[in-house]
């Protein structure tokens, strides 16, 4: 049956059914009047045969009576705009308009008939004929609209243009979404029921549709045969754990859709365009941390802020959040011209009153960086510029040192020289017990920044505060696993995972950047802030969920292949090494790592030697020196493992 309908949809005869433009109003009115004509003729002859009435042509002919009925009916159709709506989108409101227009016409003609009878003594219409006309006219008009709507729904759904959906939730948000679906003219979804995990809710019906209980048996036996997608209401999204509670739908190959929170609905009704497929980020995202922005706002208002790596995922989000606190100027530093241009256009459009300046430069160029800082005199520096891709840095360790270590050293030294109030460095969980060049380079940068602050605070040389933040993988960042998997799924697979047991911590970009701002506000200097990142995610499970969200079945439609750990990659990341302990802060989700302290003079000499090796492009000497500075750096799945022997 389905194949036949798809064939019909591709023929010249039926292909226009679901793509018809709206019928002109005068055509709808003409069809309605034809139905009224049929109704009156039928009612007239029914009256004659049912009540044995005598036809009286002395005052008006049958044609004249019919003309009066149609003229009067046209007037009431015009008054109530019954022909203005689109037939295939007819609703109960349209039915009520028809009922009122026809009823008022019957009442008007009856009243006119009564007046003529009392004044002239002549009967214009039989009252029985008018009553039967009213009933028949309404039924014919209503059936026409019902027929057109049913036919359109049938072809739209069976030709793949309408998706049958159920709504997960039964509260006010669910009712709002249901009303929107039924009243929408886009005809994208067809509502076939509701789902709830409350047994009491399943004892009733909503808008004439059954409420099904959320359990595995009902899903398999009933829901998968009735619906192709589930719309999860925003209230449900807030009350469940999406990471686990939506698996029941994914495992049964049901697409999951969601709508924006009720707080941003317009006119108490979401738009059909706002109902979109749920993203893997929604399934991984933990409850948003609550951070008071009062301290941040008090510090950043009317200040000059410099963001390095401003065109990157983290840097650009820091800029978007910082702008909310009313700084005097935001300096955007990056060496990537095209992404910087895109960011600048976005900021100019969204924040026309905010002062921005885009500065193209490389953190490795000390002269260029000093020129910039001397010119703009920033109060705060958020240092996000870094090389971050593990396998690439494993092949290019000297570049990792030049950017992640030398670049950080240059920016930190200049922050001290020009009395910047706070220097906030963004680090990574890969700096803990590093097994790769990238993680070790970030750990060395941490060591330098922390030892520099220890030196100046001991000698009371400066009021600049140096602060470090560590966090794990951010969802959707440039080059992260999620965009990579999406691209592989779009191409039909296979999806490549390095190891079946590999796990990672994840957080959202806005969450990570709010942590950076909060750390910059609360830090007294010298701290390494870490964040309670919740439970880690198994990457193979992440891949399977993404495949299901795309509407495919893992290992059936799209294969998963294990390619082996990449150079420098380990199965799990850590936020602390075994020697470190944490201290609490005033925020339950933010802690301070108590790390090993280093002597600045010793570290500074070692780092200078390291930078010199990297400048000479000596890969093995560079990595060997890194291991000397960070003894816990043990290479894994890398050519540099021989240096650990």
C-alpha positions, 0 to 999 in steps of 0.5 A: 500500500505504501509503495502504491501511494508513493508511486501515485505521489510521483505521477502527474495526476497526484503529485500536485495534491500535497503541493497545491497552492491555496484555492482562491476565495471566490472559488471556495465561495462559489462551491459553498453556494452550489452546496447551498443551492443543492441543500435548498432544492433538496429541502424544498422537495423534501418538505413537499413530500414529507408534509404534503405541502402545496406549491404556491407560485402566486407571489414568488417563483421557485427560482426567485425564492432560491435567489433570495436564499443564496443572496442572503446566505452570501451576505452571512458568508461575507460577514463571517468570512467562512470562505477565507480559510484554507479548506485543508486546514479547517478547524472547529472554529471554521465549523462554528462560523459555518453553523452561525452563518447558516443559522442566522440565514435561516432565522433571517428568512424565517423572520422575513417570511413572518413579516410578509405573512402578517402584512401581506398574507403571503407565504414566501418560504415554508418553515419546514423547508428553511429548517431542513435547508439549514441542517442540510447546508451545514452538513454539506459545507462541513462534510466538504471541509472534512473531506478535503482535510482528510484527503490532504492528511491522507496523501500528505502522511502516506507520501512522507510529508507528515510525520505521526508524533506523540507528545511525551508529557501531559502538562500545560506545555504538552497541551500548547504543543498539541494545539500548535500542531493541530492549528498549524498550516505547515502540516509537518506533524500529525498528533496521534497520542500522548505519553506519560510515566504517571499511571493516573494520567493514562486513565484519561484522554487529552484532546480526544487522544489516548495517553499511553503509559511509558514502559518498554512493552507499550513502546514496542507493541503500540507506540512504534506502530503509531508514531515515528517521532516523540516530542519531549516537552520542555517541562519533561526535559527539566524533570528527567535525566535525558542521558538515560531516560530517553534511551527507551525511545532511541532503542526503539528507533523513534526520533526525539524532538523537543521545543524551546522552554515555555519562558521564550514562547511567543503568544503562549504558543511555540512555532512549528519551526522551533520544534527540532530534532534533539541534539546529542548535546541535550542528551549529554548536558548535565543540569546547568550550574548556578553561578552568581554573576554579581562578582563578575559584573562588578569586576568587568564593568567598564574595563578593558578585556583582552581575549587571546584565541578569540576566534576559537570555540572557547575564546569566542564564547568568552567574548559573547559572555563578557559582553553582557557585563558592559566592558569599556572595550574588548580586544579580540586577538587571534592569528586566524583571519577568516574566523576572526572576520566571521566573529567580528561581523557577528558581534557588530550585528548583535552588539552594535553599542559595544566597543570591539577591536580585532587584532591579528597577531600571534602569541609567539611574537613578543614584540607584536604582543607588547605593542598590543598590550601597551596600546590597549592596556587591558585590565583582564586577560583571558588566555585561550590561545593554544594548540589542542589536538593531541595526535597533531601535537604528538607529530609536531611537539616543537610547535606545541611548545612554541604556542602553548608554553612560549606563547603563555610565557610571553602573555604572562610576562607582559601581564606582569609588566603592564600591571594587568589585574588578572590573567586567567589561563585556560588549561585542560584535564589532559595536563594531569598525568600527561601521556601526550605532548599536548597535555604536557605542554599545558602542564608546563604552562600551568607550572610557569604561571603558578610559579611566576605568581608565587615569586611575585607574591613572595616579593610583593612585586605586583598586584597581578593575579594569575589564575588557571582553570582546568576542564574536559572536552567541550561539546561541539568545539572545533575538531571535537568528536561530536562534529566528527561523528556527525560528518561520518553519519551524514556520509553513511558511515562508518563511525570510527571510535579509537577503542571500545572502552575509551571514556571522556568527560564533557561539558558545554561551551557556555558552561566552560566559559562561565567557569572561566569567568567565575574563576577569574572573579573568585581567584586570589592568584596562584590557584588551579580551579577544577570543576565537578564534571559529573560522570564520564561518557563512554565514546562508543555509547555516544556514537550509538546515540548519535546514530540513533538520533540521526534515524539509523540503527547502529551496526545495521544501517551504519557500522562502528569501527574501532581504529585503535588508540591514537598517538598520545591518547589514553583511555580516560582523562583525569582532573587530578593526579594521585598527589593532588588534593582539592580544597572547596570554594564557596561554590559546590561545583568548583574546587581548587587543586592543591598541586606541587609548587615549583621554584620560579628560577629553576623552572624558568631556566628549564623552560627557556632551554625547552623553548630553545630546543623547540626553536631549533626544531629538535623534536626528541630534545624538546620532548626529553626536556618536557619529561624533565620538567614534568616527571609524571609525563609518560608517553603512550602509544607514541614514538617518544615512549623510548624516552621513558626507558 
